[in-house]
Amino acid sequence: MWKTIAVGTFADKFTLTGALEAVGCSVGNLAGEVLASPVFSLSVTKTNADLFAVFVAELGFLTDTAPLGDIYARARQLGFAFAPAEVAPQLRLQYFDQPVGEFLIIGMEPISTREGEPVILTVANGGAGLIIIGQDGKADAQISVRSRFLFVRPTGAETAAFVLP
């Protein structure tokens, strides 16, 4: 396990995004669309989420990149599950000492933009400040094996198979 964070601590999305703004955390355009999407939801009860960090190379990929669908399939084989999308903004609010240059991709079910493009979220510190960004969430999206994903362990309802568009 890499880190435990609290989820379900905000009553609604407006309060959550207001908290991000209040502490100076940026939200990229794609990430903003995801957070505003009717599909993006918040946990109704406060609970802890145990996050497991894994580099794509640690999943056994030997090439420079791997398709997102294959990454998710291998993670599933190793006992990991999707993290709720809420993990991205919650982690951003609970991880202020993120090292410069660290990008953590949330292993999550993609959420579609208004144009129908699937997006997954990344919590990052690219040197210009703390940010949440969105990136291609298609199954064939190529991800560097040096990328690091955050997953959870299944506890019942989370045992559904990873399925990507």
mmCIF file of the C-alpha atoms, coordinates in Angstrom:
data_MODEL
# 
_entry.id   MODEL 
# 
loop_
_atom_site.group_PDB 
_atom_site.id 
_atom_site.type_symbol 
_atom_site.label_atom_id 
_atom_site.label_alt_id 
_atom_site.label_comp_id 
_atom_site.label_asym_id 
_atom_site.label_entity_id 
_atom_site.label_seq_id 
_atom_site.pdbx_PDB_ins_code 
_atom_site.Cartn_x 
_atom_site.Cartn_y 
_atom_site.Cartn_z 
_atom_site.occupancy 
_atom_site.B_iso_or_equiv 
_atom_site.pdbx_formal_charge 
_atom_site.auth_seq_id 
_atom_site.auth_comp_id 
_atom_site.auth_asym_id 
_atom_site.auth_atom_id 
_atom_site.pdbx_PDB_model_num 
ATOM 1   C CA . MET A 1 1   ? 0.000   0.000   0.000   1.00 0.00 ? 1   MET A CA 1 
ATOM 2   C CA . TRP A 1 2   ? 1.295   3.453   -0.938  1.00 0.00 ? 2   TRP A CA 1 
ATOM 3   C CA . LYS A 1 3   ? -1.066  5.886   0.817   1.00 0.00 ? 3   LYS A CA 1 
ATOM 4   C CA . THR A 1 4   ? -4.439  6.023   2.562   1.00 0.00 ? 4   THR A CA 1 
ATOM 5   C CA . ILE A 1 5   ? -6.721  8.976   1.862   1.00 0.00 ? 5   ILE A CA 1 
ATOM 6   C CA . ALA A 1 6   ? -10.191 9.967   3.005   1.00 0.00 ? 6   ALA A CA 1 
ATOM 7   C CA . VAL A 1 7   ? -13.066 10.049  0.518   1.00 0.00 ? 7   VAL A CA 1 
ATOM 8   C CA . GLY A 1 8   ? -16.665 11.097  1.036   1.00 0.00 ? 8   GLY A CA 1 
ATOM 9   C CA . THR A 1 9   ? -15.654 14.287  2.824   1.00 0.00 ? 9   THR A CA 1 
ATOM 10  C CA . PHE A 1 10  ? -17.545 16.718  0.565   1.00 0.00 ? 10  PHE A CA 1 
ATOM 11  C CA . ALA A 1 11  ? -21.301 17.089  0.278   1.00 0.00 ? 11  ALA A CA 1 
ATOM 12  C CA . ASP A 1 12  ? -21.223 18.073  -3.391  1.00 0.00 ? 12  ASP A CA 1 
ATOM 13  C CA . LYS A 1 13  ? -18.971 18.759  -6.369  1.00 0.00 ? 13  LYS A CA 1 
ATOM 14  C CA . PHE A 1 14  ? -19.181 22.534  -5.941  1.00 0.00 ? 14  PHE A CA 1 
ATOM 15  C CA . THR A 1 15  ? -17.736 22.341  -2.439  1.00 0.00 ? 15  THR A CA 1 
ATOM 16  C CA . LEU A 1 16  ? -15.005 19.992  -3.676  1.00 0.00 ? 16  LEU A CA 1 
ATOM 17  C CA . THR A 1 17  ? -13.968 22.225  -6.566  1.00 0.00 ? 17  THR A CA 1 
ATOM 18  C CA . GLY A 1 18  ? -14.147 25.244  -4.258  1.00 0.00 ? 18  GLY A CA 1 
ATOM 19  C CA . ALA A 1 19  ? -11.728 23.523  -1.878  1.00 0.00 ? 19  ALA A CA 1 
ATOM 20  C CA . LEU A 1 20  ? -9.320  22.891  -4.770  1.00 0.00 ? 20  LEU A CA 1 
ATOM 21  C CA . GLU A 1 21  ? -9.489  26.559  -5.773  1.00 0.00 ? 21  GLU A CA 1 
ATOM 22  C CA . ALA A 1 22  ? -9.081  27.734  -2.165  1.00 0.00 ? 22  ALA A CA 1 
ATOM 23  C CA . VAL A 1 23  ? -5.724  25.976  -1.795  1.00 0.00 ? 23  VAL A CA 1 
ATOM 24  C CA . GLY A 1 24  ? -4.472  26.959  -5.243  1.00 0.00 ? 24  GLY A CA 1 
ATOM 25  C CA . CYS A 1 25  ? -4.673  23.553  -6.919  1.00 0.00 ? 25  CYS A CA 1 
ATOM 26  C CA . SER A 1 26  ? -5.192  23.828  -10.653 1.00 0.00 ? 26  SER A CA 1 
ATOM 27  C CA . VAL A 1 27  ? -7.565  21.709  -12.694 1.00 0.00 ? 27  VAL A CA 1 
ATOM 28  C CA . GLY A 1 28  ? -6.808  21.190  -16.390 1.00 0.00 ? 28  GLY A CA 1 
ATOM 29  C CA . ASN A 1 29  ? -9.539  21.549  -19.005 1.00 0.00 ? 29  ASN A CA 1 
ATOM 30  C CA . LEU A 1 30  ? -10.171 17.820  -19.513 1.00 0.00 ? 30  LEU A CA 1 
ATOM 31  C CA . ALA A 1 31  ? -10.082 17.174  -15.772 1.00 0.00 ? 31  ALA A CA 1 
ATOM 32  C CA . GLY A 1 32  ? -12.540 20.029  -15.270 1.00 0.00 ? 32  GLY A CA 1 
ATOM 33  C CA . GLU A 1 33  ? -14.927 18.411  -17.734 1.00 0.00 ? 33  GLU A CA 1 
ATOM 34  C CA . VAL A 1 34  ? -14.654 15.128  -15.846 1.00 0.00 ? 34  VAL A CA 1 
ATOM 35  C CA . LEU A 1 35  ? -15.300 16.783  -12.465 1.00 0.00 ? 35  LEU A CA 1 
ATOM 36  C CA . ALA A 1 36  ? -18.341 18.582  -13.922 1.00 0.00 ? 36  ALA A CA 1 
ATOM 37  C CA . SER A 1 37  ? -19.717 15.444  -15.602 1.00 0.00 ? 37  SER A CA 1 
ATOM 38  C CA . PRO A 1 38  ? -22.956 13.999  -14.246 1.00 0.00 ? 38  PRO A CA 1 
ATOM 39  C CA . VAL A 1 39  ? -21.141 10.633  -14.189 1.00 0.00 ? 39  VAL A CA 1 
ATOM 40  C CA . PHE A 1 40  ? -18.518 11.917  -11.724 1.00 0.00 ? 40  PHE A CA 1 
ATOM 41  C CA . SER A 1 41  ? -19.798 11.202  -8.245  1.00 0.00 ? 41  SER A CA 1 
ATOM 42  C CA . LEU A 1 42  ? -18.743 11.588  -4.642  1.00 0.00 ? 42  LEU A CA 1 
ATOM 43  C CA . SER A 1 43  ? -19.001 8.954   -1.963  1.00 0.00 ? 43  SER A CA 1 
ATOM 44  C CA . VAL A 1 44  ? -21.978 9.586   0.300   1.00 0.00 ? 44  VAL A CA 1 
ATOM 45  C CA . THR A 1 45  ? -20.174 8.240   3.365   1.00 0.00 ? 45  THR A CA 1 
ATOM 46  C CA . LYS A 1 46  ? -16.782 9.173   4.704   1.00 0.00 ? 46  LYS A CA 1 
ATOM 47  C CA . THR A 1 47  ? -14.354 6.284   4.376   1.00 0.00 ? 47  THR A CA 1 
ATOM 48  C CA . ASN A 1 48  ? -10.696 5.605   3.722   1.00 0.00 ? 48  ASN A CA 1 
ATOM 49  C CA . ALA A 1 49  ? -9.278  4.506   0.387   1.00 0.00 ? 49  ALA A CA 1 
ATOM 50  C CA . ASP A 1 50  ? -6.047  2.503   0.465   1.00 0.00 ? 50  ASP A CA 1 
ATOM 51  C CA . LEU A 1 51  ? -4.097  3.347   -2.677  1.00 0.00 ? 51  LEU A CA 1 
ATOM 52  C CA . PHE A 1 52  ? -1.567  1.001   -4.233  1.00 0.00 ? 52  PHE A CA 1 
ATOM 53  C CA . ALA A 1 53  ? 1.066   2.536   -6.527  1.00 0.00 ? 53  ALA A CA 1 
ATOM 54  C CA . VAL A 1 54  ? 2.539   0.518   -9.362  1.00 0.00 ? 54  VAL A CA 1 
ATOM 55  C CA . PHE A 1 55  ? 4.740   1.446   -12.298 1.00 0.00 ? 55  PHE A CA 1 
ATOM 56  C CA . VAL A 1 56  ? 3.559   0.068   -15.640 1.00 0.00 ? 56  VAL A CA 1 
ATOM 57  C CA . ALA A 1 57  ? 6.925   -1.734  -16.000 1.00 0.00 ? 57  ALA A CA 1 
ATOM 58  C CA . GLU A 1 58  ? 6.228   -3.524  -12.689 1.00 0.00 ? 58  GLU A CA 1 
ATOM 59  C CA . LEU A 1 59  ? 3.156   -5.042  -14.322 1.00 0.00 ? 59  LEU A CA 1 
ATOM 60  C CA . GLY A 1 60  ? 5.480   -6.939  -16.653 1.00 0.00 ? 60  GLY A CA 1 
ATOM 61  C CA . PHE A 1 61  ? 5.500   -4.783  -19.774 1.00 0.00 ? 61  PHE A CA 1 
ATOM 62  C CA . LEU A 1 62  ? 8.880   -4.855  -21.539 1.00 0.00 ? 62  LEU A CA 1 
ATOM 63  C CA . THR A 1 63  ? 8.303   -2.290  -24.298 1.00 0.00 ? 63  THR A CA 1 
ATOM 64  C CA . ASP A 1 64  ? 8.507   1.502   -23.984 1.00 0.00 ? 64  ASP A CA 1 
ATOM 65  C CA . THR A 1 65  ? 4.723   1.866   -23.883 1.00 0.00 ? 65  THR A CA 1 
ATOM 66  C CA . ALA A 1 66  ? 1.688   -0.324  -23.288 1.00 0.00 ? 66  ALA A CA 1 
ATOM 67  C CA . PRO A 1 67  ? -1.984  0.101   -24.199 1.00 0.00 ? 67  PRO A CA 1 
ATOM 68  C CA . LEU A 1 68  ? -4.161  1.282   -21.330 1.00 0.00 ? 68  LEU A CA 1 
ATOM 69  C CA . GLY A 1 69  ? -6.511  -1.690  -21.793 1.00 0.00 ? 69  GLY A CA 1 
ATOM 70  C CA . ASP A 1 70  ? -3.608  -4.126  -21.376 1.00 0.00 ? 70  ASP A CA 1 
ATOM 71  C CA . ILE A 1 71  ? -2.370  -2.245  -18.299 1.00 0.00 ? 71  ILE A CA 1 
ATOM 72  C CA . TYR A 1 72  ? -5.807  -2.496  -16.726 1.00 0.00 ? 72  TYR A CA 1 
ATOM 73  C CA . ALA A 1 73  ? -6.127  -6.195  -17.628 1.00 0.00 ? 73  ALA A CA 1 
ATOM 74  C CA . ARG A 1 74  ? -2.760  -7.005  -16.047 1.00 0.00 ? 74  ARG A CA 1 
ATOM 75  C CA . ALA A 1 75  ? -3.544  -4.940  -12.934 1.00 0.00 ? 75  ALA A CA 1 
ATOM 76  C CA . ARG A 1 76  ? -6.816  -6.862  -12.594 1.00 0.00 ? 76  ARG A CA 1 
ATOM 77  C CA . GLN A 1 77  ? -4.941  -10.179 -12.850 1.00 0.00 ? 77  GLN A CA 1 
ATOM 78  C CA . LEU A 1 78  ? -2.724  -9.016  -9.983  1.00 0.00 ? 78  LEU A CA 1 
ATOM 79  C CA . GLY A 1 79  ? -5.719  -8.274  -7.755  1.00 0.00 ? 79  GLY A CA 1 
ATOM 80  C CA . PHE A 1 80  ? -6.127  -4.535  -8.232  1.00 0.00 ? 80  PHE A CA 1 
ATOM 81  C CA . ALA A 1 81  ? -9.384  -2.680  -8.928  1.00 0.00 ? 81  ALA A CA 1 
ATOM 82  C CA . PHE A 1 82  ? -10.400 0.707   -10.244 1.00 0.00 ? 82  PHE A CA 1 
ATOM 83  C CA . ALA A 1 83  ? -10.169 3.574   -7.812  1.00 0.00 ? 83  ALA A CA 1 
ATOM 84  C CA . PRO A 1 84  ? -13.225 5.821   -7.648  1.00 0.00 ? 84  PRO A CA 1 
ATOM 85  C CA . ALA A 1 85  ? -12.755 8.962   -9.758  1.00 0.00 ? 85  ALA A CA 1 
ATOM 86  C CA . GLU A 1 86  ? -13.175 10.968  -6.532  1.00 0.00 ? 86  GLU A CA 1 
ATOM 87  C CA . VAL A 1 87  ? -9.690  9.755   -5.553  1.00 0.00 ? 87  VAL A CA 1 
ATOM 88  C CA . ALA A 1 88  ? -8.066  12.278  -7.921  1.00 0.00 ? 88  ALA A CA 1 
ATOM 89  C CA . PRO A 1 89  ? -9.361  15.502  -6.331  1.00 0.00 ? 89  PRO A CA 1 
ATOM 90  C CA . GLN A 1 90  ? -9.222  14.019  -2.831  1.00 0.00 ? 90  GLN A CA 1 
ATOM 91  C CA . LEU A 1 91  ? -5.594  12.982  -3.320  1.00 0.00 ? 91  LEU A CA 1 
ATOM 92  C CA . ARG A 1 92  ? -4.778  16.422  -4.721  1.00 0.00 ? 92  ARG A CA 1 
ATOM 93  C CA . LEU A 1 93  ? -6.198  17.972  -1.531  1.00 0.00 ? 93  LEU A CA 1 
ATOM 94  C CA . GLN A 1 94  ? -4.394  15.511  0.745   1.00 0.00 ? 94  GLN A CA 1 
ATOM 95  C CA . TYR A 1 95  ? -0.991  15.318  -0.959  1.00 0.00 ? 95  TYR A CA 1 
ATOM 96  C CA . PHE A 1 96  ? 0.566   18.782  -0.911  1.00 0.00 ? 96  PHE A CA 1 
ATOM 97  C CA . ASP A 1 97  ? 4.132   17.525  -0.592  1.00 0.00 ? 97  ASP A CA 1 
ATOM 98  C CA . GLN A 1 98  ? 4.096   15.764  -3.963  1.00 0.00 ? 98  GLN A CA 1 
ATOM 99  C CA . PRO A 1 99  ? 7.597   15.851  -5.470  1.00 0.00 ? 99  PRO A CA 1 
ATOM 100 C CA . VAL A 1 100 ? 8.177   17.972  -8.561  1.00 0.00 ? 100 VAL A CA 1 
ATOM 101 C CA . GLY A 1 101 ? 8.001   15.784  -11.657 1.00 0.00 ? 101 GLY A CA 1 
ATOM 102 C CA . GLU A 1 102 ? 5.705   13.158  -10.144 1.00 0.00 ? 102 GLU A CA 1 
ATOM 103 C CA . PHE A 1 103 ? 2.614   12.255  -12.160 1.00 0.00 ? 103 PHE A CA 1 
ATOM 104 C CA . LEU A 1 104 ? 0.208   9.703   -10.642 1.00 0.00 ? 104 LEU A CA 1 
ATOM 105 C CA . ILE A 1 105 ? -2.382  8.261   -13.008 1.00 0.00 ? 105 ILE A CA 1 
ATOM 106 C CA . ILE A 1 106 ? -5.564  7.178   -11.288 1.00 0.00 ? 106 ILE A CA 1 
ATOM 107 C CA . GLY A 1 107 ? -6.473  3.641   -12.339 1.00 0.00 ? 107 GLY A CA 1 
ATOM 108 C CA . MET A 1 108 ? -10.134 4.453   -12.878 1.00 0.00 ? 108 MET A CA 1 
ATOM 109 C CA . GLU A 1 109 ? -13.000 3.840   -15.202 1.00 0.00 ? 109 GLU A CA 1 
ATOM 110 C CA . PRO A 1 110 ? -12.773 6.557   -17.857 1.00 0.00 ? 110 PRO A CA 1 
ATOM 111 C CA . ILE A 1 111 ? -15.390 9.301   -17.826 1.00 0.00 ? 111 ILE A CA 1 
ATOM 112 C CA . SER A 1 112 ? -16.440 10.778  -21.160 1.00 0.00 ? 112 SER A CA 1 
ATOM 113 C CA . THR A 1 113 ? -16.228 14.451  -22.064 1.00 0.00 ? 113 THR A CA 1 
ATOM 114 C CA . ARG A 1 114 ? -19.111 16.303  -23.700 1.00 0.00 ? 114 ARG A CA 1 
ATOM 115 C CA . GLU A 1 115 ? -17.636 15.207  -27.042 1.00 0.00 ? 115 GLU A CA 1 
ATOM 116 C CA . GLY A 1 116 ? -17.672 11.573  -25.933 1.00 0.00 ? 116 GLY A CA 1 
ATOM 117 C CA . GLU A 1 117 ? -13.916 11.167  -25.463 1.00 0.00 ? 117 GLU A CA 1 
ATOM 118 C CA . PRO A 1 118 ? -13.006 8.904   -22.517 1.00 0.00 ? 118 PRO A CA 1 
ATOM 119 C CA . VAL A 1 119 ? -10.701 10.570  -19.980 1.00 0.00 ? 119 VAL A CA 1 
ATOM 120 C CA . ILE A 1 120 ? -8.789  9.349   -16.929 1.00 0.00 ? 120 ILE A CA 1 
ATOM 121 C CA . LEU A 1 121 ? -7.326  11.649  -14.288 1.00 0.00 ? 121 LEU A CA 1 
ATOM 122 C CA . THR A 1 122 ? -3.746  12.306  -13.205 1.00 0.00 ? 122 THR A CA 1 
ATOM 123 C CA . VAL A 1 123 ? -2.583  14.046  -10.033 1.00 0.00 ? 123 VAL A CA 1 
ATOM 124 C CA . ALA A 1 124 ? 0.632   15.887  -10.821 1.00 0.00 ? 124 ALA A CA 1 
ATOM 125 C CA . ASN A 1 125 ? 3.317   18.323  -9.804  1.00 0.00 ? 125 ASN A CA 1 
ATOM 126 C CA . GLY A 1 126 ? 4.924   19.373  -13.052 1.00 0.00 ? 126 GLY A CA 1 
ATOM 127 C CA . GLY A 1 127 ? 6.940   22.135  -11.433 1.00 0.00 ? 127 GLY A CA 1 
ATOM 128 C CA . ALA A 1 128 ? 4.453   24.952  -11.998 1.00 0.00 ? 128 ALA A CA 1 
ATOM 129 C CA . GLY A 1 129 ? 2.241   23.873  -9.111  1.00 0.00 ? 129 GLY A CA 1 
ATOM 130 C CA . LEU A 1 130 ? -0.120  21.146  -8.030  1.00 0.00 ? 130 LEU A CA 1 
ATOM 131 C CA . ILE A 1 131 ? -2.667  20.108  -10.647 1.00 0.00 ? 131 ILE A CA 1 
ATOM 132 C CA . ILE A 1 132 ? -5.197  17.527  -11.750 1.00 0.00 ? 132 ILE A CA 1 
ATOM 133 C CA . ILE A 1 133 ? -5.093  16.821  -15.469 1.00 0.00 ? 133 ILE A CA 1 
ATOM 134 C CA . GLY A 1 134 ? -7.033  14.560  -17.773 1.00 0.00 ? 134 GLY A CA 1 
ATOM 135 C CA . GLN A 1 135 ? -5.587  12.244  -20.379 1.00 0.00 ? 135 GLN A CA 1 
ATOM 136 C CA . ASP A 1 136 ? -6.763  9.812   -23.044 1.00 0.00 ? 136 ASP A CA 1 
ATOM 137 C CA . GLY A 1 137 ? -8.769  7.014   -21.475 1.00 0.00 ? 137 GLY A CA 1 
ATOM 138 C CA . LYS A 1 138 ? -9.227  4.840   -24.571 1.00 0.00 ? 138 LYS A CA 1 
ATOM 139 C CA . ALA A 1 139 ? -8.200  1.200   -24.291 1.00 0.00 ? 139 ALA A CA 1 
ATOM 140 C CA . ASP A 1 140 ? -5.609  1.676   -27.046 1.00 0.00 ? 140 ASP A CA 1 
ATOM 141 C CA . ALA A 1 141 ? -4.040  4.814   -25.502 1.00 0.00 ? 141 ALA A CA 1 
ATOM 142 C CA . GLN A 1 142 ? -0.283  4.208   -25.241 1.00 0.00 ? 142 GLN A CA 1 
ATOM 143 C CA . ILE A 1 143 ? 1.126   4.757   -21.751 1.00 0.00 ? 143 ILE A CA 1 
ATOM 144 C CA . SER A 1 144 ? 4.837   4.906   -20.914 1.00 0.00 ? 144 SER A CA 1 
ATOM 145 C CA . VAL A 1 145 ? 6.080   1.967   -18.837 1.00 0.00 ? 145 VAL A CA 1 
ATOM 146 C CA . ARG A 1 146 ? 7.674   4.589   -16.565 1.00 0.00 ? 146 ARG A CA 1 
ATOM 147 C CA . SER A 1 147 ? 4.196   5.871   -15.667 1.00 0.00 ? 147 SER A CA 1 
ATOM 148 C CA . ARG A 1 148 ? 2.837   5.179   -12.210 1.00 0.00 ? 148 ARG A CA 1 
ATOM 149 C CA . PHE A 1 149 ? -0.777  4.150   -11.578 1.00 0.00 ? 149 PHE A CA 1 
ATOM 150 C CA . LEU A 1 150 ? -2.813  4.184   -8.388  1.00 0.00 ? 150 LEU A CA 1 
ATOM 151 C CA . PHE A 1 151 ? -5.304  1.373   -7.828  1.00 0.00 ? 151 PHE A CA 1 
ATOM 152 C CA . VAL A 1 152 ? -7.306  -0.018  -4.922  1.00 0.00 ? 152 VAL A CA 1 
ATOM 153 C CA . ARG A 1 153 ? -7.863  -3.625  -3.813  1.00 0.00 ? 153 ARG A CA 1 
ATOM 154 C CA . PRO A 1 154 ? -11.344 -5.047  -4.462  1.00 0.00 ? 154 PRO A CA 1 
ATOM 155 C CA . THR A 1 155 ? -13.689 -5.267  -1.496  1.00 0.00 ? 155 THR A CA 1 
ATOM 156 C CA . GLY A 1 156 ? -16.929 -6.499  -3.050  1.00 0.00 ? 156 GLY A CA 1 
ATOM 157 C CA . ALA A 1 157 ? -18.673 -4.094  -5.431  1.00 0.00 ? 157 ALA A CA 1 
ATOM 158 C CA . GLU A 1 158 ? -15.291 -3.116  -6.895  1.00 0.00 ? 158 GLU A CA 1 
ATOM 159 C CA . THR A 1 159 ? -14.708 -6.624  -8.252  1.00 0.00 ? 159 THR A CA 1 
ATOM 160 C CA . ALA A 1 160 ? -16.286 -5.858  -11.618 1.00 0.00 ? 160 ALA A CA 1 
ATOM 161 C CA . ALA A 1 161 ? -13.917 -6.403  -14.525 1.00 0.00 ? 161 ALA A CA 1 
ATOM 162 C CA . PHE A 1 162 ? -12.065 -3.469  -16.035 1.00 0.00 ? 162 PHE A CA 1 
ATOM 163 C CA . VAL A 1 163 ? -13.835 -2.577  -19.277 1.00 0.00 ? 163 VAL A CA 1 
ATOM 164 C CA . LEU A 1 164 ? -12.678 0.278   -21.464 1.00 0.00 ? 164 LEU A CA 1 
ATOM 165 C CA . PRO A 1 165 ? -14.234 1.929   -24.499 1.00 0.00 ? 165 PRO A CA 1 
# 
